[in-house]
Amino acid sequence: MRSILVFADRAAAMTSRLETALSLARADRGHITVIVDTPVSRYISMDPMGGSYVASDALSEALENDDAYAAEIEAHLDREDVPFDVLRCEDEPVDALSAAARLSDVVLVSHGCPFAGQLALNARAPVLVLPQDRRLSVPVPVTCVGWDGGMEAALALRSAISLVAAGGQVHVLTIDEKPGGFPSGDAMRYLSRHGVSAELHALTRGVSTEETLAGAVKDLGADLLVMGAYGHSRMREYLFGGVTRYFLEAADGPALLLAH
């Protein structure tokens, strides 16, 4: 992963996000792009007559503060040994990140990010959702791959192969494979062709697919879970829950690499 895109905010989790980006870049001679976003639309209001006006003072203050924050990040990264650039954007975050992700290998956000799920759907790059209080080191000590045979799972595995092949233990977890999908043997052969010796776990479904998968991930001590995002429709996930939603809402889970 050589083109690494990082969403910047002032949350405490930004520290682990930047440290993870630096670790990824150093492992593969990569480049970091940091986006500092000031969504201008949030400062536009409608009046009762249907007109609109801009809260110009508040917008000017926000732009000035974010310019200063971008300069702080530049100063920090200047002291590191990794090439980088810092971009300023004025779109909504999902739009800004999705546009920049067209030529990115991975996008970094953190657990608790309110638009992580939408970003996984919109971005044409895998999304790495990091724990708020710790970085993901490379090589990753223990990686689990959630495999259901679907196109999303296949894309996630392919997107993560440079991380998975860097070293550490790799476990492929399968519960219910989709009819007509790619069997788990295909995933194992793909990993083998990349020099990865993985262990296959055929899990017996318990109360739910997500809880069964989460239990195995915890027992194996996974640092990273690679999985397809929203294999069912987004509306079905919203109404009934689902694996993607479950892990995005799990505050104490591993880092997630999601692809749709």
N, C-alpha and C positions, 0 to 999 in steps of 0.2 A: 504494500500500500504506500504509494509514493506521493499521491496528491491528497492531502489530508485537510478537510474543511472543518473548522471549529466555530460553533456558535458562542459568542462572548456575551456574558452578562456579569453583573456584580455579585451574584450569589457565591456562597462559600465553595460550592462545587466547581466553580471555574478553575480553581487551583488544580484539582485532580484531572480536569479536562485538558488543561495545558500540559501537565506532566505526562499524561497518556499520549497526547499528540507528539511530544518530544521523543518519547520512547518508541513510538511507531516510526517516526521519521529517521531516527538514528539506526533502527534495525534494518531499514531498507533504503537508506540514502534519499529520504523523502523531503517534501516541501510542505510547509504548513501555511494555510490561508485562514486568517481569523476574520470573521464578520462581526462588526459592531453596528447594530441596527437601530435606527431611530424611526419608527413607523409614523410617518407624517399624518396618515389618515386618522390617527387617534387624537389629533389636535384640531380636527375639523368638526364643527357642530352644525346642526340644522336649526333654523329658526321656525317659529310657528307658521310663517307664510311660505315655507318651502324653500327658502333661500339657505345659503350656507355661509359660514364665516370661519376664519382661522383664528385660534387662540395664539396669536403671534408671539406674545411675550413668553408664554409657556413653551411654545415650540422653539423659540430662539434659545431659551435656557437649556432645554433638553439637548438640542444640537451642540451647544457649547460644552455641556457636561460630557456628552458622548465623544466629542472630538478629543477632549482631554483624556478620557478613558482609553481611547485608541492610541494616543501618544504614550500612555503608561504601558500598554501592552507592547508597543514597539520597543520601548526602552528595555523592558524585561527580556524580550526575545533577542535583542541586540547583544545581550550578554551570553547567549547560548551559541551552540555550534551547528545550527540548523538553518537553512534558508527559509525565508518566510515573507509574507506580505500581510498587511492589515487593510481590509476593505471597509468603507463606510457605505451603508445602504439606508434607504428611506422607505422601503416597502414593508409589508407585513412579514414577520420572520419566516413563515413557511414559503412564501413567494421568493424572498431573497435567497434563502438557502437552496431551494429547489433549482433556481436559475444558476447559482454558482456550482451546484452539484453535478451539472451536466458533464463536466470534465474533472470530476473528483472521484477518488477511489473509495472514500468513506467520509461520512458526516458524523461529527461528535456532538452529542448533547448529553444530558444527565437525567437520571431518574427524577421524577417530579416535573420534568419539562411538560407543560400542558399541551404542546403540539407535537410530541414525539410520534404518536400514532399517525397523525395526519402527514407528518413529514415522511414516514416510512411508505405511505401510499403515494405521495406526490413526487418524491425525489427519485431520480434515475441513478441512485447510488445507494449502497447499503448504509444503514444508520446504526451507529454504535452508541448504545445508551449505557452510560457509565454509572456506577454507584456514586452517591454524592460525597462519600468520605474517603475514597481510596482510588488510586489510579490503577489502570490495567498495565501490567508489565509485560514486556516482550523479551524472550518467548513466554507465552502464556503457560503457566504450570499445568492446569487441567482445563480442557475444553470439552464441553458436551455439545453434540449436534442433535437437535430434535428432528427426527426424520419421519414424515408421514407419506412419502412418495409423491407429494405434490410438486407442482412447478415452482411454488414459492420456496419450498425447502431446498430444491435443487439449486435455485438461484442463490440462496443464502450460503449454501456450502461452497459453491463456485466463487462467490464474492469473498469468502473468508479464507480461501485456500492458502494465501501467503501467510496469514496468521497461524493457521492450523499446522502448516508444514514447517514452521519455524522451530518447533520442538515442543516437548511436554507431552503429557498423556492426552489421548483423544478417545472419547467414548461416543458411539452412535446409539441413540436411544430411540426405539420404535415401539409404538403401542398399537394404533390402528392405522394401517396403510390404506391410502385411497385406492379404490378399484380403478384399474387401468393406469395407475401411476407408475412411478419408477420404484422397483423393489429395493429393499435395503441392500441387497447384494450389489446393485449398481453403485450405491454410495460407497460401499467398501472397496470396490474395484477402482473407483475414481480416486479415492484417497491413496490406495496402493500405488497407482500410477504416479502420484506426486511424492512417493517415498514416505508416506505416513502409515505407520502401523497402528491401526485403531482396533478397539474392542467393541463388538456389537452386543447390545443388551435388548432383548425382546421382553418388554415389560407387560405385566398383566394389569389391565385397567382396573382401578379401584373406584372410588366415588366419582371421579371425573378425570378426563384426560389431563387437564392442567395440574391437578393435585398429584396425580401419579407421576407426571414428568417432574414436577417441583420436588417431590420426595427423592427421586433418583438423583437429581442434580445436587441436592443438599447432601445426600449420602456419599456421593463421589467427590464432594468438595470442589465443585466446578468454580473456576474464576470467570468463565465465559460460556454463555449459551448461544449457539448459532441456530437460528430458526427462521422459517418463513413467516411473514407477517400477513395476517388477515387472509387465511386460506378460504374462510367463509366471507360472506358479504359483511360490510361494515355495519349495516343495519342489524343483521342477525347478532353480531358481536355486541352491539349496543344493548339490544333487548335481552339477550340471554347470556351474555358473557362469552368468554372464549379464551383460548390459550394466549393470544397476543395481549389482550386486555389484562388478563390475570398477571402476567409477568411485568407488564408496564406499571401496574399498581403495587407490585411487591417491593416495598422499600428496602428490604434486607436481602434481595436476591443478587445473583451475579450480574456482571456486565452482559448486555444483550447485543447481538449483532442481528439486525432485522433486515429482510429484503422482501420486496413485493413485486 
